[in-house]
Amino acid sequence: MYRLNEAFIDDLSGFVLSHLNASNDECKRVWLMTTPSRFFILGTLADRSKDYTVGEDIGAERTSSKSSVRHNSQSVSFLVKKGQKGSISIKPECAAFVKVYPTFKEQSEYVLWVDGDEGMPDLKKDPGFAEYWLRKECEFPTFTSSIDRSEDIYELDFSSVEADILAHNNYYNKKGFERSWLDSEEKYNANLAELIGDMREISFEWKGALETSREKFDADHDIVSIRFENQTIESDKFETTLFNCRFVAKLNGVTLVPFSHTYEYEDIEYTENPSLRRLRRYVTLDYIKRDVMLDGSFLSCLLRT
């Protein structure tokens, strides 16, 4: 019975978390009454307008100026001995959302909802288009950086994602729906095609980067940091937030040195020795497999030694 309960809890938590970070299959195409960045709250990186960090350094001297769920970066740091050589191979992934025009079926169901008792009276006169959002997966090549360098930056290339969006030519950027379009599917599709043909092209200028850095921690150790940042400029033309951001980092010939934190609680002294220091993200370490993991539901990172 215990294992059944545990499995149920795991399934339930996975279901909830996957809907909060937009990774669930049901989130591939979703109808929202708001923007995805206001709906999906886990694993998101906001645009540059939400950069709340201060200081020039990426490592120990870079701190958060205030608490917010809408930061534009995540980072993980670890200690190495002075003189440690090696490299880090990092493969980042994330997702972006694009607003698209609804299908005939989707728009028909939306208008029925607006006209129903549970709909919104203010929309009955002019319901407009249902706000559907399409999730686009963004994958990037593996980036390898030597930990001997004080800083290394790898810019993420979103051009293939942007080209795919423009090729399908169904992204939303012009109003004009009329109820008479729903007289038939053929009429709706014809009017929608005409509307799309007249609209201007949007530039989806997502920008991101991976940064690695190394700096002095104490007399015997250096601190190495990996940072995933959304560098997109704020815009009201498209959704600038990146979703379910994560990366896998393989440590090539690098040995981690645990941090040491000592504190007192109720006059008792405690010492903790975590192998990772993270900023705004949940971290776990599997000592048997020698894997370091940031949970994918919270913006994941997997480090393999």
N, C-alpha and C positions, 0 to 999 in steps of 0.2 A: 504493500500500500504506500509506503514511504517513497519508493522509486516512482510509482505512478503519480503521486502528488508532485514530486520533484520535476518529472517530465512535463506535467501540466503547467507548472510555474514557469519552466524554461520556455515552453511554447507560447504561453501568454505574454511573458516579458519580451520575447523575440518579436511577437506580432505587434505589440505596442511600440517598441523601440523602432522597428522598421517603418512604422507609419509616422514616427516623429522625425526620422532622419531622411525620409523619402526614398528609402531603398526597396520598399515592398513593391511587388509587381503591380499592385493596384495603384501605385503612384506614377506609373509610366505615362499615363494620360489621365489627368484629374481635373475635375470641375471645382473651382474655389470661388468664394465670394470676396477674396482678398488676394494679395500677392503671395507666392510661395514662401518668401522670406518672413512673412508674418504668420505663416501656418506651420512650417517645418522648423523646429527649433534646435534639434540636435545635429551636430556634425556640420554646421554651417560656418562659412567664413564670409563676412560682410565685405563691402567694397572699401576703398581707401578712406572714405569719410568716417569710417568707424575704427580708424587706427588710434587706439588709446594708449599706445606705448610711448615711453619717453626715454631719452638717452640715445647715444649713437651706437653702442655696442649691442650685439645680439645675445651675448652670453650673460654672465652674472650681473652686469651693470644695466641690462635692459629690463625695465620693470613696467608694470601696468599702472597707469595714472588713475584709473578708477575701475570699479567692477561693472561689467556689462556682459550680457549674453551675446552681444553683437560685435565681437572683436573681429579683426580681419586676418588674424594669424594664429597658428598653433606651433608649439615647439617642444622638443624633448632634448635633454642634455645628459651627458654622462662624463665621468672622470676617467682619465688615463694617466699613466705615469709619465713623468718628464722623459722625453726622448722616444716615446712610443711611436712606432711607424705603423702604416697600414692605410686602408682606404674604406670608403663607404659607398655601396651601390644602392641607389634609392630609386624606387619605381612609384611615382605618385598617381593617384586617381581621384576623380571628383565627378560631379554631375552639375548640369546647368538646366534651367527651365526656360522654355520659350512659349509665349502666349500664341495660340493658334485659333483659327476659325473652327467652330463646331460643325459636326456633320449634320445632315438633315435630321436624323434620329435624335441626336443630342440637343439640337435647337428646339425640336418639337417638344421633347420632354421638359425642357427648360421653360418654354412658354406655358405649357400646361401647369407647371409648378407655380409660375408667377400668377396665373389666373385663379389658382386654387385658394382654398381657405388658409393654407399654410404659407402662401407666397408673400410677396412684398407689395402692398398696395401702391407704393410710389412708382413701381416699375410697370404697372398694368398699361398705362398709356403708351409708354415707349420702353419695352423690355430690353431692347438692344440685343447684342449677342451674348450667349452664355460664355463665361470666362473659363476656357479650357487651357490647360498648361501641359506641354509635352516635355518629358524629362529626356535630356540628351546626356549619355555617358561620355566622359572625357578621359581618355587614356593617353599616357605619354611614354616616350622611351625611357629606359633606365639611365639614370645620371650617376656617374662615378666620380667621386671626389677624394683626393688625398687628404688625410687628416694633418699632414705636414703644413698645409696652407692656413694662414690666419683667417682667410675668408674665401668662399667660392660661391658663385651665384649661377643658377641654371634657370633661364626663363622658360616658362611653359608655353607651348605653341598650341593655340586653340583654332588655328586656321582650318583644319580639316572639319572640325565641328561646325564652324561658321559656314563653310562651303556647303556642307550637307544641308544645313537649314535653308540657305538661299536657293539651293537646287530644288527643294521640295516646294518652295514658294507658297507656303500656307500660313506663314506667321501673320499675326494680327497687327495691323497698324492703321486701320481706317474703319470708321463707323459707317452705318448706312442700312441697317436691317429694316425691312418692312414686313409686317405680318402676312401680307398677301403672298410672300415668297413661299410660305408653307402650304400653299394650295396643292403642291405636288413636289416630289423630290427632284424631278427634272427642272422645274421652275426655280427651286431653291439653288441647285447646283449651277444653273446658268447665270443667275444674278450674282452668285458668289464669285464665279469665275470672272465676270465683268468687273466686279469690285476689286478683286485681286489684281487684275490686269492694269487698273488705273492707279494702283498705290505706289508710293515711292519706296525705294529700297532702304532698309535699315542696316546700319553697321553694328554688328554684335562684337564689341571690342573688349572681350574678356582678357584680362592679363593676370598672370600669376607667376610665382617664382619659388624655387627651393633655395635656401641659403644654408651653407654649412660654415661654421666658424670654430676657431680654437684660440683660447686665451689662457693666461695664467690664472690658476685657482689658488694655489698656495706654493710653498717652496718646493714641494715634491710632485705636484700634480697640475695638469692642465684640464680645463673643462671644454668639451666638444659639444656643440649644439647643432641641431637640425631644425630648420624653421620652414614651414609651409605658409606662404602669404598670398592673399588675394590683393592684387595691385590694380584692380579695375577701378577706373575713375567713375565717380557717382554720375548716374544718368537716369532720367525718367523715360527713356525710350525703350529700355529693355531691363530684364531682371539681372542685376549686377551681382547678386549673392551667388556663391558657389556652395554646393550641397554635398553632404556625405563625403567630405574631404578625408583622405587617408593616404598613407604611403607604406610601402614595404622597404625596409633598409637592411641590407646585408652587410655585416661588419667583417671585413676581410683582414684577418690577422690582427684584430684589435681586441685587447683584453680590458674588460670593464673593471674599474675600482669602485667599490661601494662608497656612497656618501655616508656621513656619520652625523646624526642629529640627536642631541641630548636635551631633554626637557624634564621639568618636574610637574607632577600632578598629585595633589593632596600629600605633599611632602615626600613623595616617592620619586626617585630619579629614574627615567626611562631613556633608553638609547635605541634608535632605529638606524638600520643600515640599508637603505634602498639603493638599487643600482642605477635608477633613473630619476631625474628631476623633470617634471613636466609643467607646462603652462596651460592651464584651463582644460586639461584633458586627463582622462582616466588611464592609468597604466597598470599592467600586470606583468609579472616575470615568471616564466616557467624554467626553473633551475634544471630540471631533468632534460628537457629538450634544448635548453640554453636559448630559448626564444624570449624576447621582450615584446609585449603586445600592448598597444593602446586600443581599447575596445572600439570596434567599428561603429557602434551605435553613438559614440561620442566624438568621433573624428579619429580614425584609427591609424596606428602605426605599428608595424611588426618589425622588430629588429632581430636578425638571426646571426648569432656569433659563430 
